[in-house]
């Protein structure tokens, strides 16, 4: 995982970081579960590379 604001994590304890990571993973899991239950088509896009044009193309291909 990588934070958009890494400086905000410097003062956090290892326990706080671990708890935040676990909450993030749980949230991601719940969002995936809900998207599988949805009647609306969904797509999961990894935006780590910040290639916004490619992501837009993925969405356009998906709705296509």
C-alpha positions in Angstrom: 0.0 0.0 0.0 1.1 3.5 -0.6 -0.3 6.6 0.9 -1.1 9.8 -1.0 0.1 11.7 2.1 3.1 9.7 3.5 4.1 12.5 5.8 0.9 12.0 7.8 2.0 8.4 8.7 5.4 9.4 10.2 4.0 10.1 13.6 1.7 7.0 13.7 2.6 4.1 15.9 3.1 0.6 14.3 -0.1 -0.4 15.9 -2.0 2.5 14.3 -0.6 1.8 10.9 -1.4 -1.9 11.2 -5.0 -1.1 12.3 -5.4 1.3 9.4 -4.1 -1.2 6.9 -6.5 -3.9 8.3 -9.4 -1.5 8.0 -8.4 -0.6 4.4 -8.2 -4.3 3.4 -11.6 -5.0 5.1 -13.2 -2.1 3.3 -11.8 -3.2 -0.1 -13.1 -6.7 0.6 -16.6 -5.4 1.4 -16.6 -3.2 -1.7 -15.7 -6.2 -3.9 -18.4 -8.3 -2.2 -21.0 -5.6 -2.8 -20.0 -5.1 -6.4 -20.5 -8.8 -7.0 -24.0 -8.5 -5.5 -24.9 -5.5 -7.6 -27.2 -5.7 -10.5 -25.2 -2.9 -12.1 -22.1 -3.8 -14.1 -18.9 -2.9 -12.2 -15.2 -2.7 -12.9 -12.3 -2.5 -10.6 -9.4 -0.4 -11.8 -6.0 -0.3 -10.1 -5.1 3.4 -10.3 -1.6 3.1 -8.7 0.2 4.1 -11.9 -2.0 7.3 -12.3 -2.4 6.7 -16.0 -5.7 8.5 -16.2 -6.1 8.2 -20.0 -5.6 4.4 -19.8 -8.2 4.2 -17.0 -10.7 6.2 -19.0 -10.1 3.9 -22.0 -10.7 0.9 -19.7 -14.0 2.3 -18.7 -15.0 3.2 -22.2 -14.1 -0.4 -23.3 -16.1 -1.8 -20.5 -19.3 0.2 -21.3 -18.6 -0.3 -24.9 
